[in-house]
Amino acid sequence: MENSVACRKPNVLNPLTFFNTVGTELDGIFRAHGIEDGSRRMGVRNLPGKEMLSERLIDKACAILGQDDTLRNFLRDFQSDYMREKERCRVAYARSKKNFTRLKNILFLLKGEYNVGMDVMDDILDFFGVDSEDEIFSESDKIAALFRKQNAVAVNPVNLKAWQRRCELEFAKQNLPDYDEQALLAWINGRTWDCHIENTEYFRQLPAILAPFGVSVLLVPYAPKTVYGAVRWMDGHPLVQISDRNQDLATCWVTLFHELGHVIRHRDKYILDGTQNEHRSQQNKIEAEANDFANYYLFNGDELRKKIFCNVVSQRPMNADALARKYNVHPLFASYWLIKAQYHPTVQLRRHIDFGRDYRQEPA
């Protein structure tokens, strides 16, 4: 959603608006000489709107002002330069409008914080911290190349870069203590979180809960064709980024523990997760280890998943509550695998979570 300031200004400003027409320039000269009715004196309807003046009109202007060839040559050169700039600006404007169509879908990530540009494109450049659209696309292609090395799914490079950029900006606002891996493990193994599995507000409080351990957890709305989560290391801190892809609380828990698995087992690695809990034949070693970590804490191992998919093949009826009791997991996580297995004899237990409410701006 575009912020309210963006809605009051053009998406892309035509750079030609920064240049005076020869008529505007001449009108200014008239006014500097105390002539307020330049259009009437010149015998034209709208002098400031004139992009070109005929030799007759140039001669007339010189006569009115009592000027010689100096003014005549100035007006000729001025309108010639303007027409060259007009063509250059036409090309630049068309290109920027085309680029804006590739960038406009990330406006919600600006959070209304970037709104002082002369147009919305300026706001986008400020958000990315660059001087041109080309820089955005170049940097986006780099992060997309890393993503493709780690995932076998489609990605939107600009969306991914913007999602990553939002996390960098949020991380810069934090003042974290040194990373304490033992404290993080103590929190994980203490399982206080286990009492809050269905509490969306508790999940939203996780950034504050984990910050004392030097862990940055950022909950950022999903940008289409990007990721469930990611882990980066910044200034010695693990930066865990989670999106509300599918807006499903169980998926967010799985993503969190998957990413924490990367934090614990794959220190200093930059990982982008575009898929969740795929079949082991589709996983590399690092992803398998992160999934094992999440499965251990959330699913009591991998037997629940195996049983559900086996039952789907054999067409046996299943119930989330019964499976939860049998495998000692929360019903929300039993439902998670039933939904992943596309087993829907009844509506499975789901909890909606939305990270985007802090990003939506009310109209002014």
C-alpha positions in Angstrom: 0.0 0.0 0.0 1.4 3.4 -0.9 1.9 5.8 1.9 -0.3 8.8 2.2 2.4 11.2 1.2 3.2 9.2 -1.9 -0.4 9.4 -2.9 -0.2 13.2 -3.1 2.7 13.4 -5.5 3.6 11.8 -8.9 5.0 8.4 -9.1 7.7 9.6 -11.5 8.4 13.3 -12.0 9.1 14.3 -15.6 12.6 15.9 -15.4 11.6 18.4 -18.1 9.6 20.2 -15.4 12.9 21.5 -14.0 13.6 23.4 -17.2 12.1 26.7 -18.3 10.6 27.0 -21.7 12.0 29.9 -23.8 8.6 31.6 -23.2 8.9 31.3 -19.5 12.4 32.7 -19.6 11.3 35.6 -21.8 8.4 36.3 -19.5 10.8 36.4 -16.6 13.0 38.9 -18.5 9.9 41.1 -19.2 9.0 41.1 -15.6 12.5 42.0 -14.5 12.1 45.0 -16.7 8.7 45.9 -15.2 6.6 44.5 -18.0 3.9 42.4 -16.4 1.8 41.8 -19.6 4.4 40.1 -21.8 1.8 37.8 -23.5 -0.3 40.8 -24.6 2.7 42.8 -25.7 4.0 39.9 -27.7 0.5 39.2 -29.2 0.4 35.5 -28.0 -2.1 33.7 -25.8 0.3 32.1 -23.3 3.9 33.3 -23.5 5.2 31.1 -20.6 4.0 28.0 -22.4 5.9 28.7 -25.6 8.7 26.1 -26.3 9.7 27.8 -29.5 9.7 31.4 -30.7 9.7 32.3 -34.4 12.3 34.8 -35.7 9.4 37.3 -35.9 8.6 36.9 -32.2 12.2 37.1 -31.2 12.6 40.3 -33.2 9.5 41.7 -31.5 10.8 40.8 -28.0 14.1 42.6 -28.8 12.1 45.6 -30.0 9.9 45.7 -26.9 13.0 45.5 -24.6 15.2 47.7 -26.7 17.8 45.0 -26.9 20.2 44.0 -29.6 21.6 40.7 -30.9 22.7 39.7 -27.4 19.1 38.9 -26.4 18.4 37.5 -29.9 21.2 35.0 -29.7 20.4 34.2 -26.1 16.8 33.3 -27.0 17.8 31.3 -30.0 20.4 29.3 -28.0 18.0 28.9 -25.0 15.2 27.3 -27.1 17.7 25.1 -29.0 19.1 23.8 -25.7 15.6 23.3 -24.3 14.5 21.1 -27.3 17.6 18.9 -26.8 16.8 18.5 -23.1 13.2 17.8 -24.0 14.2 14.7 -26.0 16.6 13.6 -23.4 14.0 14.0 -20.6 11.4 12.2 -22.7 13.6 9.1 -22.9 14.6 9.3 -19.2 10.9 9.8 -18.2 9.7 6.8 -20.2 12.5 4.7 -18.8 11.7 5.7 -15.2 8.0 5.0 -15.6 8.8 1.5 -16.9 11.2 1.0 -14.0 8.5 2.2 -11.5 6.3 -0.7 -12.6 9.0 -3.1 -11.4 9.4 -1.3 -8.1 5.9 -0.1 -7.0 5.0 -3.4 -5.3 7.6 -2.9 -2.6 6.2 0.5 -1.5 4.6 -1.1 1.6 8.1 -1.8 2.9 8.9 1.9 3.1 6.5 2.0 6.1 5.8 5.7 5.4 9.3 6.5 6.6 10.6 7.5 3.2 8.4 10.3 1.9 10.5 13.4 1.4 11.4 12.8 -2.3 10.0 15.0 -5.1 8.2 11.9 -6.4 7.6 8.4 -5.3 10.6 7.1 -7.2 12.7 9.4 -5.2 11.3 7.8 -2.0 12.1 4.4 -3.3 15.7 5.4 -4.1 16.0 6.8 -0.6 14.7 3.6 0.9 17.4 1.5 -1.0 20.1 4.1 -0.3 21.1 4.4 -3.9 21.2 7.2 -6.6 19.6 5.3 -9.5 17.2 2.6 -10.4 20.0 0.8 -12.2 21.8 0.3 -8.8 18.6 -1.2 -7.4 18.4 -3.7 -10.2 22.1 -4.5 -10.1 22.0 -5.2 -6.3 18.8 -7.2 -6.7 20.3 -9.5 -9.3 23.2 -10.2 -6.9 21.0 -11.3 -4.1 18.8 -13.3 -6.5 21.8 -15.2 -7.7 22.6 -16.2 -4.1 18.9 -17.2 -3.6 19.0 -19.4 -6.8 22.1 -21.3 -5.5 20.1 -22.3 -2.4 16.6 -22.8 -3.8 14.9 -24.3 -6.8 11.9 -22.0 -6.8 11.2 -18.7 -8.7 12.2 -15.5 -7.1 11.4 -11.8 -7.7 14.8 -10.1 -7.3 13.5 -6.6 -6.6 11.0 -7.9 -4.0 13.7 -10.0 -2.3 16.2 -7.1 -2.2 13.6 -4.8 -0.8 12.6 -7.4 1.9 16.3 -7.8 2.8 16.7 -4.0 2.8 13.8 -3.5 5.2 15.5 -5.9 7.6 18.8 -4.1 7.4 17.1 -0.8 8.3 15.3 -2.4 11.2 18.5 -4.1 12.4 20.3 -0.7 12.4 17.7 0.7 14.9 18.6 -2.0 17.4 21.2 -1.9 20.2 21.9 -5.5 20.9 24.2 -7.0 23.5 26.8 -9.5 22.4 25.4 -12.7 20.9 25.1 -15.4 23.7 24.5 -18.8 22.1 24.2 -20.6 25.4 21.5 -18.2 26.6 19.6 -18.8 23.3 19.9 -22.6 23.7 18.7 -22.3 27.3 15.6 -20.4 26.1 15.0 -23.0 23.4 15.4 -26.0 25.7 13.5 -24.3 28.5 10.4 -24.5 26.3 8.6 -21.6 27.9 7.5 -20.8 24.3 5.7 -24.2 24.3 2.8 -22.7 26.3 2.2 -20.0 23.7 2.0 -21.9 20.4 -1.5 -20.6 19.5 -0.8 -17.0 20.8 -0.1 -14.7 17.8 0.7 -11.8 20.1 3.4 -13.9 21.9 4.9 -14.7 18.5 5.0 -11.0 17.7 6.8 -10.4 20.9 9.6 -12.8 20.1 11.9 -10.0 18.8 11.9 -8.5 22.3 12.2 -11.9 24.0 15.2 -13.0 22.0 17.0 -9.6 21.9 18.7 -10.0 25.3 20.6 -13.0 23.9 22.0 -10.8 21.1 19.7 -12.3 18.6 17.8 -10.1 16.1 14.5 -11.5 15.1 12.6 -9.4 12.5 9.0 -10.1 11.5 8.5 -8.5 8.1 5.5 -8.9 5.8 5.8 -11.3 2.9 6.8 -9.9 -0.4 5.6 -12.0 -3.3 8.0 -14.5 -4.8 10.5 -14.2 -2.0 11.2 -16.2 1.1 9.7 -17.8 4.3 12.8 -16.7 6.2 16.5 -16.0 6.2 19.5 -15.9 8.4 22.4 -13.4 8.1 25.1 -12.5 10.5 25.6 -8.8 11.0 28.2 -7.3 13.4 28.5 -10.7 15.1 24.8 -11.0 15.6 22.4 -13.6 14.0 19.8 -11.7 12.1 16.7 -14.0 11.8 14.2 -12.7 9.2 10.7 -14.2 9.1 7.9 -13.4 6.7 4.2 -14.1 7.2 4.1 -16.1 4.0 0.7 -17.9 4.0 -0.1 -15.8 7.1 -0.2 -19.1 9.0 1.1 -19.1 12.6 2.3 -22.8 12.4 4.4 -22.0 9.3 5.9 -19.0 11.2 6.8 -21.3 14.1 8.4 -23.8 11.7 10.3 -21.0 10.0 11.5 -19.6 13.2 12.9 -22.9 14.5 14.3 -23.8 11.0 16.2 -20.5 11.0 17.3 -21.0 14.6 18.6 -24.3 13.5 20.8 -22.5 11.0 21.9 -20.1 13.7 23.0 -22.9 16.0 24.5 -25.2 13.4 25.6 -23.0 10.6 27.3 -20.0 12.1 28.2 -17.1 9.8 26.4 -18.6 6.8 23.9 -16.4 4.9 20.9 -18.5 4.1 17.6 -17.7 2.3 14.8 -20.2 2.6 12.3 -20.2 -0.2 10.8 -23.6 0.6 9.7 -25.3 3.8 10.1 -28.9 4.9 10.5 -30.3 1.4 11.1 -34.1 0.9 14.7 -35.1 1.9 15.7 -35.9 -1.7 15.1 -32.2 -2.5 17.2 -30.9 0.5 20.9 -30.2 0.7 22.7 -31.1 3.9 22.4 -27.7 5.5 18.6 -27.5 4.9 18.2 -31.1 6.2 20.0 -30.2 9.4 17.9 -27.1 9.9 14.7 -29.1 9.3 15.9 -31.8 11.8 16.4 -29.0 14.4 12.8 -27.7 13.8 11.3 -31.2 13.7 13.0 -32.1 17.0 11.5 -29.2 18.9 8.2 -28.8 17.2 7.2 -32.2 15.9 9.0 -34.5 18.4 11.0 -35.9 15.5 9.9 -36.9 12.0 7.5 -39.7 12.6 4.4 -37.6 12.5 5.1 -36.4 9.0 5.9 -39.9 7.8 2.7 -41.2 9.3 0.5 -38.5 7.8 1.9 -39.0 4.3 1.7 -42.8 4.6 -2.0 -42.5 5.6 -2.7 -40.2 2.7 -1.3 -42.8 0.3 -3.4 -45.5 2.0 -6.4 -43.2 2.2 -6.8 -43.7 6.0 -8.9 -41.1 7.9 -7.0 -38.8 10.2 -7.7 -36.3 13.0 -5.3 -33.5 14.1 -6.2 -34.0 17.8 -5.7 -37.7 17.7 -2.4 -37.4 15.9 -1.2 -34.7 18.4 -1.9 -37.0 21.3 -0.2 -40.0 19.7 3.0 -38.1 18.7 3.0 -35.7 21.7 2.9 -32.5 19.6 0.6 -29.5 19.6 -2.5 -29.9 17.5 -1.5 -26.8 15.5 1.6 -28.7 14.3 -0.4 -31.9 13.6 -2.6 -29.7 11.4 0.5 -28.2 9.8 1.4 -31.6 8.3 -2.1 -32.5 7.4 -2.4 -29.2 5.4 1.1 -29.8 3.8 -0.2 -33.3 2.8 -3.3 -31.6 1.3 -5.5 -33.7 3.6 -8.7 -31.7 4.1 -11.6 -34.0 5.2 -12.4 -31.3 7.8 -11.2 -27.8 8.4 -7.8 -28.2 10.0 -6.7 -26.0 12.9 -5.0 -22.8 11.6 -4.1 -19.5 13.2 -3.8 -16.4 11.1 -0.9 -14.0 11.8 -0.2 -10.7 10.0 3.1 -8.9 10.2 1.9 -6.2 7.9 -0.3 -4.1 10.2 2.7 -2.1 11.3 3.5 -1.3 7.7 0.1 -0.1 6.5 -0.4 3.6 6.6 -3.8 5.2 7.1 -4.7 7.9 4.5 -4.1 11.4 5.7 
